């Protein structure tokens, strides 16, 4: 217990804990919608776009967070709209993500006199989380929770049948845009700690794990959020005590949770 108290005495740990828990909740809720709509890889594409934006901002001497957020939002909306019969969603994500990652690497390479730790951007660093990130994560979490509580039925319909949702009067384009913008915001916030290569795990793992444990949509949402928070906290604590990469440990704990959920489903639910 004393070791945990010592851990919480560090400001960067407290910022990481608060920001990480809130981002985990948001990522889990948005991840349910993305995964069930077969748009899970959008989060991976957005993380690469955010990396490119972060890199350019650093080279230009700008505040990375304020550059990455609008760029990621624009990219998320662009990906959703980019489906003309020849270039489908997955192809758009692959093109945009690889291009953005390449732009980021080139920007850092040609930035004269810029000292940037590539690992911090690719794999995350809890030392990079600021009070501003924590404040933005609190506001974002409140918005996401309010959206899912107040518009639960509309998001439910949109998740499973866009045409049906539209026929019942749901402004599908509006909600898709809002969800895409929020997803990009969550990805940017989470990338500070998880890194561009690992942040998509926060939107994918908890949802898949929850689907092995419960059947209902609401149950998947709640379970996904709980699993996401638990895995984050465990990963953060283990990374602190054993001096391991935080993002990688969180992903590993999520993987273990998924394997346990699969085993549970096989043994107790005969799947």
C-alpha positions in Angstrom: 0.0 0.0 0.0 2.8 2.4 0.8 4.4 1.7 -2.6 1.1 2.6 -4.3 0.9 5.8 -2.2 4.4 6.7 -3.3 3.4 6.0 -6.9 0.5 8.4 -6.6 2.7 11.1 -5.1 4.2 11.8 -8.5 2.3 14.4 -10.5 2.9 12.7 -13.9 1.4 9.5 -12.6 -1.7 11.2 -11.4 -2.1 13.0 -14.7 -1.6 9.7 -16.5 -4.1 7.9 -14.3 -6.8 10.5 -14.6 -6.3 11.0 -18.4 -5.9 7.3 -19.0 -9.0 6.2 -17.2 -11.2 8.8 -18.9 -9.7 8.0 -22.3 -10.2 4.3 -21.7 -13.9 4.9 -21.0 -14.3 7.0 -24.1 -12.3 4.7 -26.3 -14.3 1.7 -25.1 -17.7 3.3 -25.8 -16.7 4.6 -29.2 -15.0 1.3 -29.9 -18.2 -0.6 -29.5 -19.8 1.5 -32.3 -16.7 1.3 -34.5 -16.1 -2.4 -34.1 -19.8 -3.4 -34.6 -19.9 -1.2 -37.7 -16.8 -2.9 -39.0 -14.9 0.5 -38.8 -12.4 -0.6 -36.2 -9.3 0.2 -38.2 -10.4 3.9 -38.5 -8.8 4.4 -35.0 -5.5 3.0 -36.4 -5.6 5.4 -39.3 -6.4 8.3 -37.1 -3.5 7.5 -34.8 -1.1 7.7 -37.7 -2.6 10.9 -38.9 -2.2 12.3 -35.4 1.5 11.2 -35.4 2.0 13.1 -38.6 0.3 16.2 -37.2 2.3 15.9 -33.9 5.6 15.7 -35.9 4.8 18.7 -38.1 3.8 20.8 -35.1 7.0 20.0 -33.2 9.1 20.9 -36.2 7.2 24.2 -36.7 7.4 24.9 -32.9 3.6 24.8 -32.4 1.6 23.1 -29.7 1.2 19.5 -30.9 -2.2 18.9 -29.2 -3.8 21.9 -30.8 -2.6 20.9 -34.2 -3.3 17.2 -34.0 -6.9 17.5 -32.8 -8.3 19.5 -35.8 -6.2 17.5 -38.3 -7.4 14.2 -36.9 -11.0 15.4 -36.9 -10.8 16.4 -40.6 -9.2 13.1 -41.5 -11.9 11.1 -39.7 -14.6 12.8 -41.5 -12.7 12.5 -44.8 -12.3 8.7 -44.3 -16.1 8.3 -43.6 -16.9 10.2 -46.8 -14.3 8.5 -49.0 -16.2 5.6 -50.5 -16.8 6.1 -54.2 -17.0 2.5 -55.3 -13.4 2.2 -56.2 -11.9 3.3 -52.9 -13.6 1.7 -50.0 -13.2 2.5 -46.3 -10.4 0.0 -45.5 -8.4 1.2 -48.5 -8.9 4.8 -47.5 -7.7 4.1 -44.0 -4.6 2.2 -45.3 -3.7 5.0 -47.7 -4.2 7.9 -45.2 -2.5 6.1 -42.3 0.6 5.1 -44.2 0.9 8.5 -45.9 0.5 10.4 -42.6 3.1 8.1 -40.9 5.6 8.7 -43.7 5.0 12.5 -43.6 5.6 12.5 -39.8 8.9 10.6 -40.2 10.1 12.8 -43.0 9.1 16.0 -41.1 11.1 14.9 -38.1 14.1 13.9 -40.3 14.3 17.2 -42.1 13.6 19.4 -39.0 16.9 21.1 -38.5 17.9 21.3 -34.9 14.8 19.5 -33.6 15.5 16.9 -31.0 12.5 14.5 -31.0 12.3 11.1 -29.4 10.5 9.0 -32.0 9.8 6.2 -29.5 7.7 8.6 -27.4 5.5 9.3 -30.4 5.3 5.8 -31.8 5.0 3.9 -28.5 3.9 6.6 -26.0 5.3 8.2 -22.9 3.4 9.0 -19.7 5.9 11.8 -19.1 4.4 13.7 -22.1 0.9 14.0 -20.5 0.2 17.6 -19.4 -2.5 19.2 -17.3 -4.0 20.5 -20.5 -4.4 16.9 -21.7 -6.1 16.0 -18.5 -8.6 18.9 -18.7 -9.4 18.1 -22.3 -9.9 14.4 -21.4 -12.4 15.4 -18.7 -14.4 17.5 -21.0 -14.3 14.9 -23.8 -15.4 12.1 -21.4 -18.4 14.2 -20.3 -19.4 14.9 -23.9 -19.1 11.2 -24.8 -21.1 10.0 -21.8 -23.8 12.6 -22.5 -24.0 11.6 -26.1 -24.4 7.9 -25.4 -26.9 8.5 -22.5 -29.1 11.0 -24.3 -28.9 9.5 -27.8 -28.6 5.8 -26.9 -31.4 4.6 -29.1 -30.2 6.6 -32.1 -26.7 5.3 -31.8 -28.0 1.8 -31.3 -30.0 2.0 -34.5 -27.1 3.6 -36.4 -24.7 0.9 -35.2 -26.7 -2.0 -36.6 -28.6 -0.6 -39.5 -27.9 2.8 -41.0 -30.7 2.6 -43.5 -33.2 1.7 -40.8 -31.9 4.5 -38.5 -32.3 7.0 -41.4 -35.8 5.8 -42.1 -36.8 6.4 -38.5 -35.7 10.0 -38.6 -32.2 9.7 -37.2 -29.8 12.3 -38.8 -27.2 9.6 -39.6 -24.7 11.9 -41.2 -24.7 14.2 -38.3 -24.2 11.4 -35.7 -21.5 9.8 -37.9 -19.7 13.1 -38.0 -20.0 13.6 -34.2 -18.8 10.1 -33.5 -15.9 10.4 -35.9 -14.8 13.8 -34.4 -15.0 12.4 -30.9 -13.1 9.3 -31.9 -10.3 11.4 -33.4 -10.1 13.5 -30.2 -9.9 10.4 -28.0 -7.2 9.0 -30.3 -5.1 12.2 -30.0 -5.4 12.2 -26.2 -4.6 8.5 -25.8 -1.7 8.7 -28.3 0.3 10.8 -25.8 0.5 7.7 -23.6 -0.1 4.7 -25.8 1.7 5.9 -29.0 0.6 5.9 -32.6 1.2 2.2 -33.0 -0.7 1.0 -29.9 -3.6 3.4 -29.3 -6.0 1.6 -31.6 -5.9 -1.3 -29.1 -8.0 0.8 -26.6 -10.9 0.9 -29.1 -10.7 -2.7 -30.3 -9.6 -5.1 -27.4 -12.3 -4.1 -24.8 -15.2 -4.5 -27.2 -14.1 -7.9 -28.5 -13.5 -9.0 -24.9 -16.9 -7.8 -23.8 -18.6 -9.6 -26.7 -17.3 -12.9 -25.3 -18.7 -12.2 -21.9 -22.1 -10.7 -22.6 -24.7 -10.7 -25.3 -26.7 -7.5 -25.1 -25.6 -4.2 -26.7 -25.9 -2.3 -23.5 -24.1 -5.1 -21.7 -21.2 -4.9 -24.2 -20.9 -1.2 -23.7 -20.8 -1.3 -20.0 -18.5 -4.4 -19.8 -16.2 -2.9 -22.4 -15.8 0.3 -20.4 -15.1 -1.6 -17.2 -12.6 -4.0 -18.8 -10.9 -1.1 -20.5 -10.4 0.8 -17.2 -9.3 -2.3 -15.3 -6.7 -3.2 -18.0 -5.4 0.3 -18.1 -4.9 0.6 -14.4 -3.2 -2.8 -14.1 -1.0 -2.0 -17.0 0.0 1.4 -15.6 0.8 0.0 -12.2 2.8 -2.9 -13.6 4.7 -0.5 -15.9 5.6 1.7 -12.9 6.8 -1.1 -10.6 8.7 -3.1 -13.2 10.0 -0.1 -15.3 8.2 -1.4 -18.5 6.7 0.6 -21.4 3.3 1.8 -20.3 1.5 1.5 -23.6 2.9 -2.0 -24.3 1.9 -3.2 -20.8 -1.7 -2.0 -21.2 -1.9 -3.8 -24.6 -0.5 -7.0 -23.0 -3.1 -6.8 -20.2 -5.8 -6.3 -22.7 -4.6 -9.3 -24.6 -4.6 -11.5 -21.4 -8.2 -10.3 -20.7 -9.3 -11.2 -24.2 -7.7 -14.7 -23.9 -9.4 -15.2 -20.5 -12.8 -14.1 -22.0 -12.4 -16.5 -24.9 -11.6 -19.4 -22.5 -14.6 -18.4 -20.3 -16.9 -18.4 -23.4 -15.6 -21.8 -24.5 -15.9 -23.5 -21.1 -19.0 -21.9 -19.6 -21.0 -20.8 -22.6 -20.1 -23.7 -25.0 -19.2 -21.4 -27.9 
